[in-house]
Amino acid sequence: MDARPLLIQIANLLQQHHLDAILIGNAAAALQGAPVTTVDIDFLFRKTPAGLRKLKAVARDLGAVILRPFYPVSGLYRIARDEDGLQLDFMTVIDGVRSFEGLRKRAKTIRLGPARLQVASLSDIIRSKRAAGRPRDLAVLDVLERTLDEEARLQKGEAGSSQTGE
């Protein structure tokens, strides 16, 4: 399944409703070239009264509802749509990341159709998965670290080419 049309729709809605959210997890890694797969789409957002109103508006426009599937202190808000099994998780905290603001400063902006989507950096994704320590997170660390190394080599090569005038 190609998740791009759905990500474009989500990016448009986040932008339309001014919901400050950052894509995290394997979906964020995949958008940055990591050869990983995922069945879920996760975001980190700020839990404020305005943020919750905006999240409800996004859910409404998707024809979905917001669920609190885990105990309330987990900080998880799940947007779910029965007709096609859509599931988007919006979290207020994630392992290994101290602040939303810090994550946002290091995030990349990726253009998806007419909208832009904030995507956590690979280094933050790696840090979060390592801190979570779950087997499914640890299983992809090697792949993510190789992707990060490859990205660094490419950037270094591009910098070297522009410095030598090539």
N, CA, C and O atoms as a DFTB+ gen file, in Angstrom:
664 C
 N C O
     1  1       0.838      -1.187       0.000
     2  2       0.000       0.000       0.000
     3  2       0.883       1.250       0.000
     4  3       1.863       1.329       0.741
     5  1       0.537       2.189      -0.807
     6  2       1.247       3.450      -0.876
     7  2       0.583       4.433       0.096
     8  3      -0.561       4.844      -0.100
     9  1       1.315       4.792       1.130
    10  2       0.762       5.680       2.165
    11  2       0.839       7.153       1.773
    12  3       0.300       8.007       2.476
    13  1       1.501       7.456       0.665
    14  2       1.704       8.845       0.282
    15  2       0.392       9.642       0.153
    16  3       0.314      10.750       0.683
    17  1      -0.651       9.112      -0.541
    18  2      -1.900       9.891      -0.626
    19  2      -2.486      10.210       0.754
    20  3      -2.989      11.310       0.982
    21  1      -2.417       9.246       1.663
    22  2      -2.921       9.491       3.008
    23  2      -2.060      10.530       3.728
    24  3      -2.595      11.416       4.394
    25  1      -0.744      10.434       3.605
    26  2       0.142      11.416       4.244
    27  2      -0.081      12.815       3.687
    28  3      -0.016      13.800       4.422
    29  1      -0.343      12.900       2.393
    30  2      -0.649      14.206       1.787
    31  2      -1.923      14.774       2.398
    32  3      -1.978      15.952       2.750
    33  1      -2.951      13.928       2.521
    34  2      -4.215      14.376       3.121
    35  2      -3.997      14.831       4.568
    36  3      -4.510      15.871       4.982
    37  1      -3.241      14.052       5.320
    38  2      -2.978      14.402       6.718
    39  2      -2.176      15.696       6.807
    40  3      -2.496      16.570       7.612
    41  1      -1.136      15.824       5.985
    42  2      -0.324      17.050       5.989
    43  2      -1.186      18.265       5.668
    44  3      -1.050      19.314       6.299
    45  1      -2.073      18.122       4.688
    46  2      -2.972      19.230       4.343
    47  2      -3.868      19.599       5.515
    48  3      -4.065      20.781       5.798
    49  1      -4.415      18.593       6.203
    50  2      -5.300      18.883       7.333
    51  2      -4.543      19.495       8.512
    52  3      -5.047      20.412       9.160
    53  1      -3.345      18.998       8.790
    54  2      -2.541      19.580       9.876
    55  2      -2.266      21.047       9.579
    56  3      -2.361      21.903      10.459
    57  1      -1.928      21.321       8.336
    58  2      -1.640      22.699       7.936
    59  2      -2.906      23.550       7.972
    60  3      -2.886      24.674       8.475
    61  1      -4.003      23.021       7.443
    62  2      -5.277      23.757       7.409
    63  2      -5.738      24.134       8.814
    64  3      -6.243      25.236       9.029
    65  1      -5.564      23.218       9.773
    66  2      -6.031      23.472      11.137
    67  2      -4.923      24.014      12.052
    68  3      -5.139      24.203      13.249
    69  1      -3.751      24.260      11.486
    70  2      -2.615      24.814      12.232
    71  2      -2.260      23.952      13.444
    72  3      -1.912      24.469      14.506
    73  1      -2.354      22.630      13.270
    74  2      -1.976      21.717      14.350
    75  2      -0.486      21.450      14.251
    76  3      -0.006      20.878      13.272
    77  1       0.230      21.866      15.264
    78  2       1.678      21.705      15.328
    79  2       1.985      20.273      15.748
    80  3       1.936      19.945      16.934
    81  1       2.302      19.420      14.772
    82  2       2.572      18.010      15.033
    83  2       3.764      17.576      14.202
    84  3       3.978      18.067      13.093
    85  1       4.537      16.648      14.751
    86  2       5.742      16.155      14.086
    87  2       5.594      14.659      13.870
    88  3       5.327      13.911      14.811
    89  1       5.767      14.228      12.631
    90  2       5.717      12.809      12.307
    91  2       6.923      12.128      12.939
    92  3       8.047      12.611      12.807
    93  1       6.698      11.008      13.625
    94  2       7.764      10.277      14.303
    95  2       7.698       8.804      13.894
    96  3       6.804       8.408      13.146
    97  1       8.623       8.008      14.371
    98  2       8.575       6.568      14.159
    99  2       8.993       6.139      12.764
   100  3       9.650       6.881      12.034
   101  1       8.595       4.917      12.411
   102  2       9.028       4.329      11.144
   103  2       8.504       5.071       9.925
   104  3       9.183       5.122       8.899
   105  1       7.312       5.646      10.014
   106  2       6.798       6.417       8.878
   107  2       7.704       7.612       8.595
   108  3       7.972       7.932       7.437
   109  1       8.172       8.266       9.644
   110  2       9.097       9.399       9.479
   111  2      10.426       8.916       8.912
   112  3      11.013       9.576       8.054
   113  1      10.900       7.774       9.384
   114  2      12.163       7.219       8.887
   115  2      12.033       6.848       7.409
   116  3      12.946       7.104       6.623
   117  1      10.909       6.249       7.030
   118  2      10.702       5.842       5.641
   119  2      10.699       7.054       4.706
   120  3      11.224       6.974       3.596
   121  1      10.115       8.170       5.139
   122  2      10.110       9.384       4.314
   123  2      11.513       9.942       4.106
   124  3      11.745      10.733       3.191
   125  1      12.445       9.527       4.956
   126  2      13.824       9.998       4.841
   127  2      14.730       8.943       4.200
   128  3      15.956       9.041       4.261
   129  1      14.108       7.937       3.588
   130  2      14.878       6.964       2.835
   131  2      15.220       5.677       3.551
   132  3      15.869       4.814       2.960
   133  1      14.811       5.507       4.801
   134  2      15.103       4.265       5.516
   135  2      14.230       3.145       4.937
   136  3      13.026       3.332       4.759
   137  1      14.820       1.998       4.647
   138  2      14.047       0.888       4.092
   139  2      13.289       0.132       5.182
   140  3      13.600      -1.020       5.486
   141  1      12.297       0.793       5.760
   142  2      11.484       0.199       6.822
   143  2      10.021       0.261       6.407
   144  3       9.627       1.070       5.567
   145  1       9.235      -0.605       7.009
   146  2       7.801      -0.587       6.763
   147  2       7.083      -0.345       8.080
   148  3       7.639      -0.548       9.160
   149  1       5.856       0.086       7.969
   150  2       5.067       0.330       9.166
   151  2       3.595       0.270       8.801
   152  3       3.218       0.500       7.652
   153  1       2.780      -0.036       9.776
   154  2       1.338      -0.013       9.556
   155  2       0.686       1.115      10.337
   156  3      -0.526       1.316      10.261
   157  1       1.500       1.851      11.089
   158  2       0.920       2.947      11.861
   159  2       1.629       4.256      11.542
   160  3       2.765       4.287      11.070
   161  1       0.911       5.327      11.820
   162  2       1.435       6.665      11.589
   163  2       1.335       7.398      12.917
   164  3       0.249       7.581      13.468
   165  1       2.501       7.816      13.422
   166  2       2.588       8.417      14.752
   167  2       3.074       9.855      14.671
   168  3       3.928      10.204      13.856
   169  1       2.503      10.674      15.541
   170  2       2.881      12.078      15.638
   171  2       3.116      12.436      17.100
   172  3       2.537      11.829      18.002
   173  1       3.964      13.420      17.320
   174  2       4.097      14.061      18.618
   175  2       3.451      15.433      18.474
   176  3       3.694      16.140      17.496
   177  1       2.631      15.805      19.446
   178  2       2.004      17.130      19.420
   179  2       1.924      17.668      20.840
   180  3       2.108      16.942      21.816
   181  1       1.645      18.951      20.923
   182  2       1.494      19.592      22.234
   183  2       0.052      19.469      22.695
   184  3      -0.880      19.834      21.979
   185  1      -0.112      18.953      23.896
   186  2      -1.453      18.832      24.465
   187  2      -1.785      20.144      25.176
   188  3      -1.417      20.364      26.330
   189  1      -2.476      20.982      24.463
   190  2      -2.995      22.239      25.001
   191  2      -4.479      22.268      24.644
   192  3      -4.910      21.500      23.784
   193  1      -5.264      23.122      25.272
   194  2      -6.674      23.215      24.871
   195  2      -6.818      23.505      23.369
   196  3      -7.658      22.906      22.698
   197  1      -6.000      24.419      22.851
   198  2      -6.070      24.730      21.419
   199  2      -5.630      23.531      20.582
   200  3      -6.245      23.229      19.559
   201  1      -4.581      22.854      21.008
   202  2      -4.097      21.677      20.285
   203  2      -5.142      20.579      20.232
   204  3      -5.305      19.923      19.203
   205  1      -5.852      20.372      21.335
   206  2      -6.901      19.351      21.363
   207  2      -8.069      19.738      20.460
   208  3      -8.640      18.875      19.792
   209  1      -8.434      21.021      20.428
   210  2      -9.497      21.475      19.516
   211  2      -9.092      21.233      18.059
   212  3      -9.899      20.784      17.245
   213  1      -7.847      21.535      17.750
   214  2      -7.356      21.331      16.383
   215  2      -7.322      19.847      16.032
   216  3      -7.655      19.468      14.909
   217  1      -6.922      19.009      16.981
   218  2      -6.901      17.567      16.758
   219  2      -8.312      17.051      16.484
   220  3      -8.505      16.210      15.606
   221  1      -9.295      17.550      17.228
   222  2     -10.692      17.156      17.006
   223  2     -11.161      17.584      15.617
   224  3     -11.920      16.863      14.970
   225  1     -10.719      18.743      15.161
   226  2     -11.099      19.216      13.829
   227  2     -10.484      18.327      12.747
   228  3     -11.137      18.025      11.748
   229  1      -9.247      17.912      12.939
   230  2      -8.601      17.003      11.990
   231  2      -9.384      15.685      11.936
   232  3      -9.685      15.179      10.855
   233  1      -9.707      15.139      13.104
   234  2     -10.464      13.881      13.160
   235  2     -11.813      14.035      12.452
   236  3     -12.214      13.165      11.679
   237  1     -12.499      15.125      12.713
   238  2     -13.803      15.373      12.084
   239  2     -13.662      15.396      10.561
   240  3     -14.461      14.781       9.855
   241  1     -12.649      16.104      10.055
   242  2     -12.467      16.207       8.611
   243  2     -12.071      14.875       7.981
   244  3     -12.288      14.668       6.787
   245  1     -11.499      13.981       8.762
   246  2     -11.168      12.639       8.276
   247  2     -12.353      11.677       8.410
   248  3     -12.272      10.525       7.982
   249  1     -13.455      12.152       9.007
   250  2     -14.598      11.281       9.248
   251  2     -14.266      10.224      10.288
   252  3     -14.732       9.087      10.206
   253  1     -13.452      10.611      11.272
   254  2     -12.953       9.675      12.281
   255  2     -13.296      10.177      13.676
   256  3     -13.848      11.263      13.851
   257  1     -12.954       9.356      14.662
   258  2     -13.151       9.723      16.064
   259  2     -11.814       9.668      16.784
   260  3     -10.856       9.062      16.305
   261  1     -11.770      10.312      17.943
   262  2     -10.579      10.257      18.786
   263  2     -10.851       9.303      19.931
   264  3     -11.853       9.429      20.636
   265  1      -9.956       8.352      20.110
   266  2     -10.051       7.372      21.188
   267  2      -8.901       7.573      22.160
   268  3      -7.848       8.100      21.800
   269  1      -9.118       7.147      23.389
   270  2      -8.056       7.117      24.387
   271  2      -7.868       5.650      24.774
   272  3      -8.359       5.232      25.822
   273  1      -7.163       4.849      23.948
   274  2      -7.135       3.404      24.141
   275  2      -6.308       2.913      25.318
   276  3      -6.460       1.768      25.743
   277  1      -5.454       3.741      25.837
   278  2      -4.623       3.334      26.952
   279  2      -4.938       4.220      28.148
   280  3      -5.688       5.189      28.027
   281  1      -4.372       3.893      29.293
   282  2      -4.675       4.698      30.469
   283  2      -4.325       6.160      30.202
   284  3      -3.355       6.452      29.503
   285  1      -5.103       7.062      30.752
   286  2      -5.003       8.489      30.395
   287  2      -3.623       9.116      30.550
   288  3      -3.294      10.030      29.794
   289  1      -2.809       8.671      31.486
   290  2      -1.510       9.322      31.654
   291  2      -0.534       8.984      30.531
   292  3       0.559       9.550      30.480
   293  1      -0.902       8.079      29.634
   294  2       0.004       7.721      28.540
   295  2       0.161       8.866      27.547
   296  3       1.154       8.913      26.821
   297  1      -0.785       9.777      27.499
   298  2      -0.679      10.904      26.574
   299  2      -0.963      10.526      25.131
   300  3      -0.519      11.225      24.220
   301  1      -1.688       9.443      24.898
   302  2      -1.981       8.987      23.541
   303  2      -3.417       9.332      23.162
   304  3      -4.362       9.051      23.899
   305  1      -3.551       9.946      21.996
   306  2      -4.848      10.227      21.391
   307  2      -4.837       9.534      20.032
   308  3      -4.016       9.851      19.171
   309  1      -5.745       8.597      19.849
   310  2      -5.783       7.829      18.603
   311  2      -6.962       8.291      17.757
   312  3      -8.110       8.277      18.202
   313  1      -6.655       8.700      16.529
   314  2      -7.702       8.999      15.552
   315  2      -7.972       7.693      14.818
   316  3      -7.064       7.093      14.242
   317  1      -9.227       7.260      14.845
   318  2      -9.585       5.981      14.228
   319  2     -10.819       6.149      13.350
   320  3     -11.752       6.887      13.665
   321  1     -10.775       5.424      12.230
   322  2     -11.902       5.426      11.306
   323  2     -12.233       3.971      10.985
   324  3     -11.400       3.247      10.440
   325  1     -13.429       3.553      11.318
   326  2     -13.827       2.154      11.150
   327  2     -13.870       1.702       9.698
   328  3     -13.466       0.581       9.390
   329  1     -14.350       2.553       8.807
   330  2     -14.606       2.111       7.428
   331  2     -13.383       1.553       6.714
   332  3     -13.518       0.661       5.877
   333  1     -12.202       2.055       7.024
   334  2     -11.001       1.550       6.340
   335  2      -9.861       1.214       7.303
   336  3      -8.751       0.902       6.872
   337  1     -10.138       1.278       8.599
   338  2      -9.117       0.917       9.581
   339  2      -8.057       1.980       9.805
   340  3      -7.014       1.696      10.393
   341  1      -8.306       3.202       9.343
   342  2      -7.346       4.283       9.561
   343  2      -7.039       4.413      11.049
   344  3      -7.934       4.392      11.893
   345  1      -5.757       4.549      11.344
   346  2      -5.335       4.740      12.731
   347  2      -4.137       5.684      12.741
   348  3      -3.086       5.382      12.178
   349  1      -4.313       6.819      13.385
   350  2      -3.249       7.803      13.559
   351  2      -3.074       8.016      15.048
   352  3      -4.042       8.297      15.755
   353  1      -1.857       7.887      15.526
   354  2      -1.598       8.094      16.946
   355  2      -0.914       9.439      17.151
   356  3       0.117       9.731      16.545
   357  1      -1.507      10.246      18.015
   358  2      -0.949      11.539      18.391
   359  2      -0.546      11.434      19.859
   360  3      -1.391      11.230      20.731
   361  1       0.745      11.574      20.121
   362  2       1.274      11.412      21.469
   363  2       1.768      12.736      22.010
   364  3       2.185      13.620      21.262
   365  1       1.713      12.852      23.319
   366  2       2.194      14.072      23.964
   367  2       3.600      13.880      24.531
   368  3       4.270      14.860      24.857
   369  1       4.047      12.648      24.651
   370  2       5.403      12.336      25.102
   371  2       5.888      11.103      24.352
   372  3       5.100      10.228      23.992
   373  1       7.216      11.045      24.117
   374  2       7.811       9.840      23.564
   375  2       9.143       9.595      24.267
   376  3       9.797      10.527      24.734
   377  1       9.520       8.349      24.330
   378  2      10.778       7.985      24.980
   379  2      11.960       8.650      24.282
   380  3      11.986       8.775      23.058
   381  1      12.934       9.073      25.081
   382  2      14.184       9.578      24.544
   383  2      14.174      11.007      24.038
   384  3      15.212      11.514      23.613
   385  1      13.028      11.667      24.072
   386  2      12.927      13.049      23.593
   387  2      12.455      13.907      24.749
   388  3      11.370      13.698      25.292
   389  1      13.280      14.874      25.121
   390  2      12.964      15.668      26.313
   391  2      11.917      16.740      26.080
   392  3      11.143      17.062      26.982
   393  1      11.888      17.303      24.856
   394  2      10.920      18.376      24.654
   395  2      10.425      18.407      23.215
   396  3      11.143      18.064      22.276
   397  1       9.183      18.827      23.077
   398  2       8.591      19.014      21.757
   399  2       9.388      20.046      20.979
   400  3       9.673      19.867      19.795
   401  1       9.744      21.127      21.659
   402  2      10.461      22.223      20.990
   403  2      11.803      21.756      20.433
   404  3      12.167      22.104      19.309
   405  1      12.535      20.970      21.215
   406  2      13.814      20.449      20.736
   407  2      13.635      19.545      19.529
   408  3      14.399      19.629      18.568
   409  1      12.624      18.677      19.574
   410  2      12.348      17.788      18.454
   411  2      12.001      18.610      17.213
   412  3      12.458      18.302      16.113
   413  1      11.207      19.640      17.391
   414  2      10.817      20.478      16.253
   415  2      12.016      21.214      15.652
   416  3      12.111      21.343      14.432
   417  1      12.920      21.691      16.487
   418  2      14.095      22.399      15.966
   419  2      14.966      21.497      15.103
   420  3      15.589      21.957      14.147
   421  1      15.007      20.212      15.441
   422  2      15.846      19.262      14.690
   423  2      15.079      18.584      13.553
   424  3      15.678      17.878      12.742
   425  1      13.766      18.789      13.487
   426  2      12.940      18.119      12.479
   427  2      13.229      18.667      11.085
   428  3      13.722      19.782      10.912
   429  1      12.905      17.842      10.114
   430  2      13.004      18.245       8.713
   431  2      11.603      18.584       8.229
   432  3      10.614      18.037       8.717
   433  1      11.532      19.485       7.274
   434  2      10.262      19.783       6.624
   435  2      10.272      19.084       5.276
   436  3      11.151      19.309       4.445
   437  1       9.277      18.231       5.078
   438  2       9.175      17.488       3.824
   439  2       7.913      17.935       3.115
   440  3       6.840      18.013       3.714
   441  1       8.053      18.224       1.846
   442  2       6.922      18.659       1.043
   443  2       6.161      17.422       0.564
   444  3       6.734      16.502      -0.020
   445  1       4.868      17.430       0.827
   446  2       3.969      16.370       0.370
   447  2       2.831      17.038      -0.377
   448  3       1.934      17.616       0.236
   449  1       2.864      16.961      -1.679
   450  2       1.849      17.667      -2.454
   451  2       1.950      19.147      -2.159
   452  3       3.048      19.701      -2.119
   453  1       0.815      19.792      -1.951
   454  2       0.843      21.232      -1.683
   455  2       1.201      21.580      -0.228
   456  3       1.408      22.749       0.098
   457  1       1.270      20.581       0.625
   458  2       1.506      20.841       2.050
   459  2       2.921      20.440       2.460
   460  3       3.636      19.746       1.736
   461  1       3.290      20.903       3.640
   462  2       4.573      20.539       4.234
   463  2       4.294      19.775       5.523
   464  3       3.321      20.044       6.229
   465  1       5.164      18.822       5.810
   466  2       5.014      18.000       6.996
   467  2       6.313      18.032       7.782
   468  3       7.389      17.829       7.220
   469  1       6.215      18.287       9.082
   470  2       7.382      18.244       9.957
   471  2       7.660      16.776      10.283
   472  3       6.765      16.044      10.704
   473  1       8.910      16.355      10.083
   474  2       9.298      14.960      10.252
   475  2      10.503      14.908      11.180
   476  3      11.498      15.597      10.953
   477  1      10.414      14.095      12.222
   478  2      11.519      13.972      13.178
   479  2      12.796      13.537      12.463
   480  3      12.750      12.760      11.510
   481  1      13.918      14.039      12.925
   482  2      15.204      13.661      12.346
   483  2      15.479      12.187      12.624
   484  3      14.986      11.629      13.604
   485  1      16.265      11.568      11.760
   486  2      16.629      10.167      11.966
   487  2      17.332       9.966      13.301
   488  3      17.106       8.959      13.972
   489  1      18.178      10.906      13.694
   490  2      18.878      10.752      14.974
   491  2      17.900      10.765      16.149
   492  3      18.098      10.037      17.121
   493  1      16.845      11.585      16.073
   494  2      15.833      11.588      17.132
   495  2      15.008      10.304      17.120
   496  3      14.653       9.786      18.178
   497  1      14.704       9.791      15.933
   498  2      13.960       8.538      15.841
   499  2      14.780       7.407      16.465
   500  3      14.249       6.593      17.220
   501  1      16.063       7.361      16.148
   502  2      16.959       6.340      16.708
   503  2      17.017       6.471      18.224
   504  3      16.900       5.478      18.942
   505  1      17.198       7.696      18.712
   506  2      17.267       7.938      20.159
   507  2      15.989       7.461      20.860
   508  3      16.051       6.842      21.922
   509  1      14.844       7.753      20.262
   510  2      13.571       7.368      20.854
   511  2      13.392       5.851      20.872
   512  3      12.954       5.284      21.874
   513  1      13.728       5.205      19.775
   514  2      13.579       3.746      19.713
   515  2      14.528       3.055      20.693
   516  3      14.156       2.074      21.336
   517  1      15.740       3.567      20.801
   518  2      16.703       2.984      21.749
   519  2      16.192       3.161      23.188
   520  3      16.280       2.238      23.997
   521  1      15.664       4.341      23.497
   522  2      15.158       4.610      24.849
   523  2      13.927       3.763      25.163
   524  3      13.756       3.321      26.300
   525  1      13.071       3.533      24.171
   526  2      11.871       2.717      24.390
   527  2      12.271       1.274      24.700
   528  3      11.670       0.625      25.556
   529  1      13.284       0.784      23.998
   530  2      13.822      -0.533      24.294
   531  2      12.918      -1.713      23.975
   532  3      13.219      -2.838      24.373
   533  1      11.816      -1.484      23.264
   534  2      10.935      -2.590      22.912
   535  2      11.575      -3.405      21.792
   536  3      12.270      -2.841      20.946
   537  1      11.358      -4.713      21.769
   538  2      11.965      -5.543      20.721
   539  2      11.694      -5.032      19.307
   540  3      12.592      -5.059      18.465
   541  1      10.480      -4.569      19.030
   542  2      10.180      -4.090      17.678
   543  2      10.952      -2.812      17.343
   544  3      11.262      -2.568      16.177
   545  1      11.263      -1.994      18.354
   546  2      12.051      -0.782      18.125
   547  2      13.523      -1.131      17.942
   548  3      14.185      -0.611      17.045
   549  1      14.024      -2.004      18.787
   550  2      15.430      -2.403      18.701
   551  2      15.732      -3.128      17.396
   552  3      16.854      -3.064      16.894
   553  1      14.738      -3.816      16.845
   554  2      14.930      -4.596      15.626
   555  2      15.271      -3.729      14.414
   556  3      15.916      -4.208      13.481
   557  1      14.851      -2.464      14.411
   558  2      15.107      -1.606      13.249
   559  2      16.278      -0.647      13.458
   560  3      16.624       0.111      12.551
   561  1      16.882      -0.672      14.627
   562  2      17.963       0.288      14.903
   563  2      19.112       0.181      13.903
   564  3      19.611       1.204      13.434
   565  1      19.536      -1.022      13.571
   566  2      20.652      -1.193      12.650
   567  2      20.339      -0.562      11.288
   568  3      21.187       0.112      10.704
   569  1      19.133      -0.782      10.793
   570  2      18.725      -0.220       9.507
   571  2      18.696       1.306       9.575
   572  3      19.165       1.980       8.657
   573  1      18.150       1.844      10.648
   574  2      18.074       3.306      10.796
   575  2      19.451       3.928      10.926
   576  3      19.711       4.990      10.360
   577  1      20.341       3.273      11.672
   578  2      21.699       3.800      11.828
   579  2      22.464       3.767      10.504
   580  3      23.220       4.693      10.211
   581  1      22.281       2.725       9.706
   582  2      22.927       2.676       8.381
   583  2      22.387       3.783       7.483
   584  3      23.143       4.407       6.738
   585  1      21.077       4.027       7.551
   586  2      20.479       5.101       6.749
   587  2      21.033       6.457       7.177
   588  3      21.324       7.302       6.330
   589  1      21.182       6.671       8.478
   590  2      21.736       7.923       8.984
   591  2      23.188       8.084       8.534
   592  3      23.598       9.174       8.135
   593  1      23.962       7.009       8.598
   594  2      25.352       7.053       8.138
   595  2      25.434       7.378       6.646
   596  3      26.275       8.172       6.222
   597  1      24.562       6.764       5.860
   598  2      24.537       7.016       4.422
   599  2      24.161       8.466       4.139
   600  3      24.744       9.103       3.261
   601  1      23.192       8.985       4.879
   602  2      22.788      10.384       4.726
   603  2      23.965      11.313       5.037
   604  3      24.192      12.290       4.323
   605  1      24.712      11.006       6.105
   606  2      25.880      11.826       6.479
   607  2      26.954      11.760       5.399
   608  3      27.569      12.774       5.072
   609  1      27.182      10.562       4.840
   610  2      28.183      10.432       3.763
   611  2      27.778      11.235       2.541
   612  3      28.614      11.894       1.924
   613  1      26.503      11.186       2.187
   614  2      26.027      11.945       1.029
   615  2      26.179      13.448       1.256
   616  3      26.612      14.174       0.361
   617  1      25.820      13.913       2.459
   618  2      25.953      15.336       2.760
   619  2      27.412      15.760       2.749
   620  3      27.747      16.845       2.273
   621  1      28.272      14.907       3.271
   622  2      29.708      15.214       3.288
   623  2      30.247      15.257       1.862
   624  3      31.062      16.116       1.524
   625  1      29.786      14.324       1.027
   626  2      30.201      14.303      -0.367
   627  2      29.736      15.519      -1.117
   628  3      30.484      16.075      -1.921
   629  1      28.494      15.953      -0.869
   630  2      27.971      17.157      -1.511
   631  2      28.738      18.386      -1.062
   632  3      29.037      19.269      -1.865
   633  1      29.056      18.439       0.229
   634  2      29.821      19.580       0.748
   635  2      31.217      19.587       0.142
   636  3      31.742      20.641      -0.215
   637  1      31.812      18.408       0.029
   638  2      33.149      18.305      -0.558
   639  2      33.147      18.707      -2.020
   640  3      34.083      19.354      -2.490
   641  1      32.090      18.323      -2.751
   642  2      31.995      18.666      -4.177
   643  2      31.846      20.173      -4.348
   644  3      32.439      20.755      -5.257
   645  1      31.059      20.809      -3.481
   646  2      30.856      22.250      -3.653
   647  2      32.095      23.026      -3.213
   648  3      32.341      24.127      -3.706
   649  1      32.874      22.466      -2.291
   650  2      34.088      23.158      -1.852
   651  2      35.186      23.068      -2.885
   652  3      36.008      23.978      -2.991
   653  1      35.219      21.966      -3.668
   654  2      36.270      21.798      -4.666
   655  2      35.851      22.355      -6.019
   656  3      36.625      22.339      -6.977
   657  1      34.628      22.842      -6.087
   658  2      34.153      23.453      -7.317
   659  2      33.658      22.437      -8.337
   660  3      33.453      22.778      -9.502
   661  1      33.466      21.208      -7.916
   662  2      32.985      20.169      -8.845
   663  2      31.507      20.273      -9.079
   664  3      30.944      19.479      -9.831
